[in-house]
């Protein structure tokens, strides 16, 4: 089942209450709370408060958007135990993590092994609490392309580990669809935005393209969140406009 969502880092200047009210106005079902501003790693009191705020307003927590980088716990100073405890208090079913701090071209076999082993470790920690971990699909990490991401997932080899997907900047529609096919088995949530190069555009201009993307990632037997991210000019009005398009797209796909 596909659900609508918003990642709170889209509006870092808004507080949690303002984020919730914006989602209600937009008719969005869920929020991915970010670990940098709105629900900091290890801040359990804030996590409990934000969870209550979210649930009291009829919204879901889709995930906890952490900034934990597998293989870099000591270097980054973010302990996964703190991340997990925060996600538990937030009642998040999934924790977004990052696949190290190096792109695939800058990584050797030893680095891949280190990231994979750490990912497997933290996925095991999540399992004990009914939570899954999922890699951000992003440049500058080992999930910067489908081949590298698939290799990492195969090496980590954990049923409790998944992967977000988002279109890679600079790739054609056909190339992005090919990437989806390669990693489809691991795809969980989707970050939704429409950019040309690094220029943010209305989602309405990418309606046809995103219909193809969403059809390609859709899994009828899985709760998947399509999470709006980084709208034009960081403008709430642009978010409301994009939310209309996203809801229309999901309704169309659900009828397939």
C-alpha positions in Angstrom: 0.0 0.0 0.0 1.3 3.4 -0.9 1.0 6.3 1.5 1.7 10.0 1.2 4.3 11.6 3.4 6.6 14.5 4.0 10.2 14.6 5.4 10.5 17.3 8.0 13.9 18.4 6.8 12.0 20.0 3.8 11.2 22.8 6.3 14.0 23.0 8.8 12.9 26.5 9.7 9.4 25.4 10.8 8.9 23.8 14.2 7.2 20.5 14.8 3.8 21.9 15.4 4.0 23.9 12.2 5.1 20.8 10.2 2.1 18.9 11.5 -0.4 21.7 10.7 1.1 21.9 7.2 0.6 18.2 6.6 -2.9 18.3 7.8 -3.7 21.2 5.5 -2.1 19.3 2.6 -4.0 16.0 3.4 -0.7 14.2 3.9 -0.8 11.0 5.9 2.6 10.7 7.5 5.9 12.4 8.5 9.5 11.3 8.3 10.9 13.2 11.3 14.5 14.3 10.8 17.3 13.6 13.3 19.1 16.8 12.8 16.6 19.5 13.8 13.1 18.3 14.8 14.0 15.1 16.7 17.7 15.1 17.5 19.4 11.7 18.0 19.3 10.7 21.6 16.7 13.4 22.6 14.1 11.0 24.0 11.9 13.7 25.6 11.5 15.5 22.2 10.9 12.2 20.5 8.0 11.4 22.9 6.6 14.8 22.5 6.7 14.8 18.7 5.2 11.3 18.6 2.3 12.4 20.7 1.8 15.5 18.5 1.9 13.4 15.4 -0.5 10.8 16.6 -2.9 13.2 18.3 -3.4 14.9 15.0 -4.2 11.7 13.2 -0.9 11.4 11.3 1.6 8.5 11.2 5.3 8.5 11.7 6.5 6.9 8.5 10.2 6.8 9.6 13.0 8.3 11.5 15.3 10.2 9.1 18.6 9.7 10.9 22.1 10.8 9.9 23.8 7.6 11.1 26.4 6.5 8.6 27.2 2.8 8.6 30.8 2.2 9.1 31.4 5.7 10.6 30.0 5.5 14.1 33.1 6.7 15.9 34.1 9.2 13.2 30.7 10.9 13.1 30.1 10.7 16.9 26.5 9.4 16.3 25.9 6.2 18.3 23.4 3.9 16.7 22.1 3.0 20.2 21.0 6.7 20.6 19.4 6.6 17.1 17.5 3.4 17.9 16.3 4.6 21.3 15.0 7.8 19.7 13.2 5.8 17.0 11.6 3.6 19.6 10.2 6.5 21.5 9.0 8.1 18.2 7.2 4.8 17.3 9.0 4.8 13.9 8.7 1.6 12.0 11.8 2.4 10.0 15.1 4.2 10.5 16.8 5.8 7.5 20.6 5.4 7.5 23.4 6.3 5.1 25.8 3.9 3.4 29.1 5.3 4.7 30.7 8.5 3.8 32.4 7.7 0.5 31.1 7.2 -3.0 31.4 3.9 -4.8 34.3 5.0 -7.0 36.3 6.0 -3.9 35.7 2.8 -2.0 37.7 -0.4 -1.9 36.7 -3.9 -0.8 37.7 -3.4 2.8 35.5 -0.3 3.1 32.5 -2.1 1.5 33.0 -4.9 4.0 33.1 -2.4 6.9 29.9 -0.7 5.9 28.1 -3.9 5.2 29.1 -5.5 8.5 28.0 -2.4 10.4 24.7 -2.3 8.5 24.0 -5.9 9.4 24.8 -5.2 13.0 22.4 -2.3 13.3 19.7 -4.1 11.4 19.9 -6.9 14.0 19.5 -4.3 16.8 16.4 -2.9 15.0 14.9 -6.4 14.6 14.6 -6.8 18.4 12.2 -3.8 18.4 10.2 -4.6 15.2 12.0 -1.8 13.3 13.7 -1.9 10.0 16.7 0.1 8.8 16.9 1.4 5.2 19.7 3.1 3.3 19.2 6.5 1.8 19.8 6.2 -2.0 22.3 9.1 -2.4 25.5 10.2 -4.0 28.6 10.3 -1.8 27.8 6.9 -0.4 27.8 3.3 -1.5 24.3 3.7 -2.7 25.2 6.2 -5.4 24.2 3.8 -8.2 22.2 0.6 -8.5 25.1 -1.7 -9.1 27.0 -0.6 -6.0 23.8 -0.5 -3.9 22.9 -4.0 -4.9 26.4 -5.3 -4.1 26.2 -3.7 -0.6 22.8 -5.2 0.1 23.9 -8.6 -1.0 27.0 -8.3 1.2 25.0 -7.1 4.2 22.5 -9.9 3.6 19.8 -8.9 6.1 16.0 -9.2 5.9 15.8 -6.3 8.3 17.6 -3.9 5.9 16.1 -2.1 3.0 16.7 0.9 0.8 14.9 4.1 -0.1 14.8 5.2 -3.7 14.9 8.6 -5.3 15.8 9.6 -8.9 19.5 10.3 -9.4 20.3 13.8 -10.6 21.8 13.7 -14.1 20.3 10.4 -15.2 17.6 10.1 -17.8 14.2 8.7 -17.1 15.1 5.4 -18.8 18.3 5.2 -16.7 16.4 5.8 -13.5 13.8 3.2 -14.4 16.7 0.8 -15.1 18.1 1.5 -11.6 14.8 0.8 -10.0 14.7 -2.6 -11.7 18.1 -3.5 -10.4 17.3 -2.7 -6.7 13.5 -3.3 -6.7 13.7 -6.2 -4.2 15.1 -3.9 -1.5 13.1 -0.8 -2.1 11.0 0.5 0.8 10.1 4.2 0.9 10.5 6.7 -1.9 11.7 10.3 -1.6 9.6 12.3 -4.1 10.8 15.5 -5.8 11.0 16.8 -9.3 14.3 18.5 -10.3 16.1 19.3 -13.5 19.7 19.1 -12.7 19.7 21.0 -9.4 16.7 23.3 -10.1 13.6 22.5 -8.2 10.5 22.3 -10.3 6.7 21.7 -9.6 5.9 18.1 -9.2 3.1 18.7 -11.7 5.7 19.2 -14.4 7.0 15.7 -13.7 3.6 14.0 -13.4 4.0 11.6 -16.3 7.5 10.7 -15.2 6.6 10.1 -11.6 3.7 7.9 -12.6 6.2 5.6 -14.3 8.6 5.7 -11.3 5.8 5.0 -8.8 4.4 2.1 -10.8 7.9 0.7 -11.0 8.5 0.8 -7.2 5.0 -0.2 -6.1 4.6 -3.3 -4.0 1.1 -4.2 -3.1 2.1 -6.3 -0.1 4.2 -3.6 1.6 3.5 -0.4 3.5 5.4 2.1 1.4 5.7 5.8 2.0 6.0 8.3 -0.8 7.7 11.2 1.0 7.7 14.7 -0.5 11.1 16.4 -0.1 12.8 19.7 -0.9 10.1 21.8 -2.7 10.6 25.0 -4.7 12.1 27.8 -2.7 11.3 25.9 0.5 7.9 27.4 0.1 4.9 25.8 2.0 2.6 26.9 -0.9 4.8 24.9 -3.3 4.5 21.9 -0.9 0.7 22.2 -0.9 0.7 22.2 -4.7 3.0 19.2 -4.9 0.9 17.3 -2.3 -2.2 17.6 -4.6 -0.2 16.0 -7.5 1.2 13.2 -5.3 -2.2 12.3 -3.9 -3.7 12.1 -7.4 -0.8 9.9 -8.6 -1.2 7.5 -5.7 -4.9 7.2 -6.2 -4.3 6.3 -9.9 -1.7 3.7 -9.1 -3.8 2.1 -6.3 -6.4 1.3 -8.9 -4.0 -0.8 -11.0 
